[in-house]
Structures are given as C-alpha cells and as structure tokens.
Amino acid sequence: MASENDRLKKIVADLQLDKVILKESLDHLKPKA
C-alpha cells in the first residue's frame, strides 16, 4: 500500500513539474513586453 502511494505521489509530482515547465515555456514564447 505504501509503495502504491509513493508511486501516485511521484506521478502527481511529475505532472505538476510538467505544468510548471509548460507554463514557463509559454511565457517564453509570449513574453510580456
């Protein structure tokens, strides 16, 4: 059970990281002058 929770936490962390990277990439593509 613990290992399943760790696996889910890792997946959620990876998804959050992806969102941050995506947001930063979009900010880079559309710089706010």
Backbone as CSV, one residue per row, in Angstrom:
resi,resn,N_x,N_y,N_z,CA_x,CA_y,CA_z,C_x,C_y,C_z
1,MET,0.840,-1.205,0.000,0.000,0.000,0.000,0.880,1.261,0.000
2,ALA,1.900,1.252,0.814,2.785,2.419,0.894,3.463,2.664,-0.457
3,SER,3.907,1.587,-1.091,4.602,1.742,-2.374,3.642,2.313,-3.419
4,GLU,2.373,1.939,-3.354,1.380,2.469,-4.300,1.210,3.969,-4.080
5,ASN,1.167,4.373,-2.811,1.039,5.800,-2.507,2.261,6.564,-3.012
6,ASP,3.444,5.998,-2.814,4.661,6.657,-3.280,4.626,6.803,-4.796
7,ARG,4.126,5.756,-5.479,4.064,5.795,-6.936,3.106,6.893,-7.393
8,LEU,1.964,6.993,-6.729,0.993,8.027,-7.100,1.542,9.420,-6.817
9,LYS,2.228,9.552,-5.674,2.808,10.868,-5.339,3.825,11.276,-6.392
10,LYS,4.608,10.307,-6.872,5.617,10.608,-7.884,4.947,11.037,-9.187
11,ILE,3.856,10.354,-9.540,3.135,10.710,-10.770,2.582,12.120,-10.664
12,VAL,1.984,12.437,-9.513,1.420,13.778,-9.314,2.527,14.833,-9.372
13,ALA,3.651,14.548,-8.747,4.770,15.496,-8.751,5.266,15.709,-10.180
14,ASP,5.342,14.617,-10.949,5.794,14.734,-12.340,4.817,15.590,-13.145
15,LEU,3.523,15.399,-12.908,2.520,16.174,-13.645,2.622,17.649,-13.284
16,GLN,2.817,17.942,-11.992,2.941,19.335,-11.567,4.179,19.962,-12.195
17,LEU,5.267,19.195,-12.244,6.502,19.701,-12.839,6.267,19.992,-14.316
18,ASP,5.559,19.088,-14.994,5.262,19.297,-16.412,4.472,20.583,-16.612
19,LYS,3.504,20.842,-15.716,2.698,22.054,-15.842,3.559,23.296,-15.676
20,VAL,4.486,23.257,-14.721,5.367,24.404,-14.486,6.245,24.648,-15.707
21,ILE,6.802,23.567,-16.248,7.668,23.685,-17.431,6.864,24.223,-18.611
22,LEU,5.643,23.708,-18.776,4.796,24.158,-19.883,4.475,25.635,-19.738
23,LYS,4.137,26.053,-18.510,3.808,27.458,-18.270,5.009,28.353,-18.566
24,GLU,6.191,27.929,-18.121,7.387,28.735,-18.359,7.691,28.802,-19.846
25,SER,7.460,27.687,-20.560,7.704,27.657,-21.991,6.761,28.634,-22.699
26,LEU,5.493,28.630,-22.284,4.528,29.546,-22.900,4.906,30.992,-22.601
27,ASP,5.357,31.253,-21.383,5.777,32.619,-21.033,6.961,33.037,-21.892
28,HIS,7.825,32.075,-22.199,8.992,32.364,-23.029,8.555,32.691,-24.458
29,LEU,7.601,31.916,-24.953,7.142,32.124,-26.339,6.375,33.447,-26.481
30,LYS,5.641,33.809,-25.424,4.876,35.055,-25.469,5.348,35.979,-24.348
31,PRO,6.491,36.600,-24.510,6.994,37.495,-23.460,6.071,38.689,-23.276
32,LYS,5.874,39.063,-22.013,5.001,40.211,-21.748,5.835,41.488,-21.793
33,ALA,5.669,42.227,-22.846,6.501,43.431,-23.026,6.152,44.441,-22.000
